[in-house]
Amino acid sequence: MLNHWYGFAHISEQIEIRKTPNFKGYSPLLSGNNNSEGAGDLQEGFEFGWEDPSNKDNDVDESSGVMAGANVWPSEGHVPRFRQTVLDY
């Protein structure tokens, strides 16, 4: 079980929202801070946007705004069907 959690921690570091140019990816627990005491918020999440299935190269028009561009997903090998399940939803 410990190896499972260590693996997730490694994957989540790679797709953390702070490392992406368009504010998409994983937001770890305590990464947000709306707490006036600076303790961090007890929330985590995954930020993503609509994907154009015809845009296979993830081309971005500069006028599209700061959140334009490809979503960031964990690899299929680490979290099978995560991307497709989220997009189907």
Beta strands, then each sheet from edge to edge (+ up, - down):
strand 1: 25-27
strand 2: 45-47
sheet 1: 1+ 2-
end
